[in-house]
């Protein structure tokens, strides 16, 4: 279920499906790096202004699903205009700053992004740009990322399936709404 917070900037309503804390797993695979399953925690939040704040942490997992080591962390800001064009400014812990542009699909919660500008520090690994696809599918957030370097053409390198994390406060608020339901539950469907 997509909830639209009452204090959300009206310009951001099309991005409301992203809001919340998400956790899940995915696959990392890029030439020159060790292929790995990874865990991920993503938070999309807002403070009433015209952007959504984004923070992501990923870590390699062993065969039993235990954390081994960090893979990458990134943070940034997402905006959308009245024509459903999305812009993202993102910083990665590896010394990369990116500007992404894309758009929200018509009639579905899906965003396609492509890098427009990339800046790297001297210590950063080679990186030329990328593409990402985010989608809200059956109440889950899924994404796939593609990456290019001067040596490797654009190719998929990460993808994940994330589930929304529900806090105890949210459960308590939902429980208050249950008071209006009939005792037997069946009348609700009549």
N, C-alpha and C positions, 0 to 999 in steps of 0.2 A: 504494500500500500504506500502510495506517495502522499506524504503530508506536506502542506504548505504552511510554514510558521507565520503567525500573524504579524511578526515584526520583520519579515523578509522584505527587502527592497522590491517593489513591484517589477522592476526591470529583470529581476533574477528568477521570477516564477518559472520560466521554461527550464531552469537548471535545478529546480527543487528536488528532482529525482536523485541527484548526487548527494544531497545533504545527509550528514550522519557519519558514524564511524563504521567502517567496513573491515572485515578480516577474512582471510582465505588463503588459498594456495595457488601456485602456478608453476610454470616451467621456464627456466632460463637456459638459452642455448645460443652461443655466438662464437664464431671461429676465433681461436686463440684463448678462450676462456673455458673453464671446466663446466660442462653441462650439469645443471642442478635443478632439483625441485626446490621451490622457495615458499616461504610464508610471507604474508604481506598484511600490513595494517595501514589503512588509508582513512583520513578524516577530511571531510568537506564541511566547512563551517561558514557562518556569516555573522556580521555584527551590525547589520542594518544599512551599511554602505552599499555601493553598486558593484561589489565583487564577492566572489566566493573564495575563501582561503582554502588551500590544498596542502596537505602534508602526507607523505608516504614513506614508509620504512619497509625494506625487504631484507630477508636473511635466508641463507642456504639452509636446507633441512637434510638430515640424514634419512636412512631408509625407514626409521621408526617415527619420523616426523619431529625429531628434536632439533632445536636451533644449533647450527654449527658456527656461522660467522655472518656478519652483515654483508649484503651485496651492494645496495645503494639506498640513499635517502634523497628525497627531493621535496621541495616546497614551492609554492607559487600562488598566483592569483588568477582567477577565471572571471571573464566578463562576457556578456552577450548583448548584442544590440537589437533594435526593433525588427531587423531583417533576419534574425536568428543566426547572425554571424558571431562566432565565438573567438575570443582571443585569450591566450594564456601566456603569462610570463612565469618562467620556471627556473629554479636554481638547483643544481645537483651537487652533492657532497664531493663529487669527483673533479670539481673545478670547471663546471660547464654552466653557462647561462643560455637559455633558449627563449625565443618568442615563437609561439605557435599560433596559427590561424586555421579556422575551419568553420563548420556550421552544424547546427542541430538539424537532424533529419526532419522532414515534414511528417507529421502525424505519428511519430514514434520517438521514444527517448533514446536517441543514438547520436553520438557526436564523432565526426571524423575530423582529425587535426593533422596538420603538416607543419614542420618547422619552416619559419621564414628567415630567421637569423639565429646564428650560433656564435657564441664567444667562449673561448677556452683559456684557462690559465696555462702557464708554461708547464705545470706539473700534470695537466689533464691528459688522459689517454686520447688518441686520435678519434675524432668524431666529426662527421660532416652534416648530419641531420637525421630526421626521422619522420615517421608517421605513427599515429595512434588512432584506435577506434575504441570508444567506450559505449557500452549499451546496458540498459536496464532491462533484464530478461527474467520474467517470472519472479519478481521481487529481489533478484540478485543483481549485482554489478559485475559485468564482465568486461575485460579489456584485452587488447593485443597491441604490442608495440613493435615497430620495425625500426631498424637502425642502419646507418651507413657510415663507413669510414673511408679514408682515401684508398685503402687496400681492399675493402669488402663492399660490394654494391648493396643497396637497400635490401634488407631481408628481415623476416620476423626474428625477434630475439627474446621477447618475454610475453607471456600471456597469463592471465589469472582469472579465477572465479571467486568472487567475494560475497560474503553474506553480511547483512546489516547486523550490527551488535545492538542489542536492546538493553538499556540501562534499567536498574530497579525503579528509578523515578518514572520512566515511561510505562512500565508495567503497572505501577500504582495508579497513574493517570488513566490508563485503559480500564483498570478494574473499577474505577469510579463510574465509568460509562456503562458498565454491565448492569447497574441497578435498574435500568429501564427494560431489560430483557425479561421475558416471561420465565417463570420457574422451570417449566418443562423443556424449554428450548425449542420445541417443535412449533409452537405458535409463531415463532419468529419467521418461519418459512411459509406460513399460510397467507 
